[in-house]
Amino acid sequence: MSKSLNSVYSINYDSKEEFLSGVIAVPARKALEKEKIDSLEKLSRYSEKEIMQLHGFGKNTMVKLKNYMSDHQFSFTEA
């Protein structure tokens, strides 16, 4: 009897990895984690320019992130 992949991953899944998983790539997510940004509310306290300074963030990642934030009624603060 084999386990499904979903059950294996859900058992071993680190909750810190969950924030923005599937939205932006791992290097960008790890950069946010390093800054203790683990929610859209915290992310919205930063300007787009500040986030672009972090490792793993480029134009493509920023477009994905802004779209995701907009879909959830969040946006970056004005610089």
Buried (B, 14 or more C-beta within 10 A) or exposed (E): EEEEEEEEEEEEEEEEEEBBEEBBBEEBBBBBBEBEBBEBEEBBEBEBEBBBEBEBBEEEBBEBBBEBBEEEEBEBEEE
